[in-house]
Amino acid sequence: QVQLVESGGGLVQPGGSLRLSCAASGIIFRTYDMGWYRQAPGRQRELVAILTSDRSTTYAASVKGRFTISRDNAKAMVYLQMNSLKPEDTAVYYCNAKRLRLGSGDYWGQGTQVIVSS
């Protein structure tokens, strides 16, 4: 059974920081591209950051320079360090695991809420 479980969300003031974590199980973690997506109320889900199995990164322009994605293959964990948070970062953040080689797979966590407000 594949599981992705996010944690670390919460309420933070503008300019503050938060670190999200995602624990994966049921997959060969090192073979998957890992990503963070977010969805704000009334808006489509959007890509935040991706860290591939070969360590390439992609960031949305809106978060570049503020957010950092990282992974620990030994622990099957992926993280999103969020700094200089803005109210427009408010959203539910989802963890994603995807691979196209070695058999396809595309899995999602339940999400964790991030609210940036004064």
N, C-alpha and C positions, 0 to 999 in steps of 0.2 A: 504494500500500500504506500503510495506516494503522499507525502505530507510536506507542506511548506508553512511554517508558523512564524508570523511577524511579531515583533515586540519593540517597545521603545517609544511608541507614540505618546502624545500628550499635549498639554497646553504650554506654550512658550511665548515670551514677549518678542516683539520685533527686534531684530539684531541678535537674538539669542541663538543657541545651538542645541542640536538634538542628534542622537545617534540611533538609527533604526537597525535592528538585527533580524535576520531570517534564518531559521534552522530548517535544514532539509533532511529528509529521510526517505528511504525507498528508491533512491536513484544512485547511480554512480556519479557522484557530485562533480568530480573533476572533468568529466566529459561534457558537461552542460554549460551553455552560456547562461549567466545569471543577470537578471535585470530588476530594476525598480521602476514601477509605473505609478501614476497617481490619477485620481479622479476627484475633481471638485464638484460640488452640487450644481446640477444643470449643465455640466460640461462633459465632453468625451474623455475617456481614459487616454492619457498621454505618456509617452516615454519620458522617463527622467534620466536614467543612466543604465548602461549595459557594461558588464565585464565578462568577456568571452572566456572560453576554456583555455585559449592561448594568450590570455592576459591583455587583449586589446580593450580599450575603453571608448565609449561613446556617451556624450552628455547632451541633454537638451540645452539650447542656447540660453534659456532663461535661468539655468542653474549652474552653468559653467563658471568655474572659479569660486563657487560657494559650496558645492556639494562634491563629495568624494566617495566613489564606490570601491569596495575592497572585498576580498574573499579569503577564507581560510579553508583550503581543501581538506586538511587533516581533520578539521572539526565540522566540515560540511556546513559552513556558515557564510553568509554574505551580509555586508554591512553597508549602510549609507550614512556617512557623516554629513550633517547639514549645518552649515554655519551662516551667519548673517541672514537669518531667516526673515522673510517678508510676509505680510498678510496674504499676498497672492500665492504663497506656498501652502496655504491651508487646503487640505485634501485628505482623502483616504489613500494611503500608500500601500501598494501591492508588490509582493515579491513574485518573480517569475523565473522558472527554469525551462530552458528550451534547447533542443538540439535537433539538427537535421541529418547528421551522420550517425552511424551506428544504431540505426533505428530511430524514428522520430519520436519526439516527446515535447509536450507543452503543458506546463503545470503552473497553477496559481495558488497563492495563499489567500487567506480570508481578509487580509488588510488590517492596517492599523491607522487610527485617526491622528492627524497632526493639525493642531489649531494654533495659528500664530496671531495673537491678539494682545492688545494692551488693556 
